[in-house]
Each structure stands twice: as C-alpha cells, then as structure tokens.
Amino acid sequence: MLAVLVVVGGIFFYTMKSPKQTDSPLSPTVSGASSAGAAKQKLIEQGDEIVKMLNFVKDINLETDLFNDPLFLSLSDFSVSLPRKEIGKNNPFSSLEK
C-alpha cells in the first residue's frame, strides 16, 4: 500500500511540475495534412511523457528497513472482527409476504 501511495504521489508531483501545453484540442487547423502531422507529433509527445513517467517510477527505491525496526515490530493489532449476521432476502425486489 505504501508503494502505491508513493507511485501515485510521484506521478501527481511529476504532472504538476511539468510545463503545461498551450495547444487546445479545439484549435482550428488549416488542412487535413497538417492536422495529421500535428496529431502524429502530439502522439509522439504523449509517448515521450509516458516514457518519462515510467522511468521516474522505475527509479523509485523503497527502503524496507522500517519493517525490521523494533518499534514497528512492537505495534499491536487492535482490529475488531465483526459478527456474522443473517443476510437479507435473496431477491431484494420480491414482496415481503411469503
């Protein structure tokens, strides 16, 4: 769970720090050929962004020394098990009368 939080935090940090593009997907284009070239360039840029994010995530190194720490090992589990209760009707849309 800690790893997931670190990865999500890293991606969030990376996306907030990267410069925003000023291109609007609704901006008009001059011709179909330039539109296809622009679309291809945009896909290449998006692919580069994905590769950068993957490299960023790949470089994350989690230290697991915490789990061997005596203070961590001395923690107690105070979870409470819930009693099993009878499940309601099989069909919630059936009438209450039998």
N, C-alpha and C positions, 0 to 999 in steps of 0.2 A: 504494500500500500504506500509506503514511503517512496518507493521508486516511481510509482505512478504520479504522486504529487510532485516529485522533483522534475519529472519529464514534462508534465503539464505546465508547471511553473516556468521551466526553461523555454518552452515553446511560446508561452504568453510573453515572457520577457523579450524574447527574440523578435516577436512580431511587433511589440510596442516600440522597440528600439530601431527597427529597420525603417528607412525613409518611405514615406507614402508616395504612391504613384499619382500623378495628376491627370492621367488619362481617364476619361469617362467612357464606360462601355456604351453610352448613348451618344457619343460624339459622332457627327456625320462623317462619312468617308467620300472620297472623290470618285473612285471607281472600284469595280469588283476585284481587279488585280491587286491594287494597293491594299484593299481590305483583306485579301487572303494573305498577303505578305505581312501585314500588321498582326493578323491573327496568329500566324506562324511565329512571329517574333514574340508575341505575348506568351504563347505556349512555351517557348524556349526559356523566357524569363521566369515563368512559373516553375518550370522544371529545375532551373538553377536554384530557385528559392527552396524547393523541396530537398534538393541535394544538400544545400547549406544547413537546413534544419536537421536532416538525418545525420550529417557529420557532427553537428552540435550535440545531438542526443548520444551519438556513438562515443563522444569524448567524455561523457559523464562518468565519473568514478565514485561509486558509493563505498564509503568506509563502514564496515560492519563491526568495528571494534565496540560499538555501543552495546551490542547484544552479548558481549562477553564481560561487560562491566559488572562488578559485584553489586552495585547499586541497582542496576537494571534487573539483575537476576533475583534480587531480594523483593521485587514488587510482587504483590499478591493479587490474585484474580478474585474480584468481588462480584462476578456476574451472577445473575439470578435466573434459574431455569423456570420457564413458565409452565403452569399445569396444563395438561391436555384437556380441552373442552370438547363437548359434543358439537359436531359440525351441523350446520343448518340443513335445510331441505336440499335434496339433490337437484331439483329444478326450482329456481327462485321465482319463476313465473307461474307455477302451478297454484291452485287455490289452497287456502288453509284447511278447508274441510276435507275429510278423508272418506 
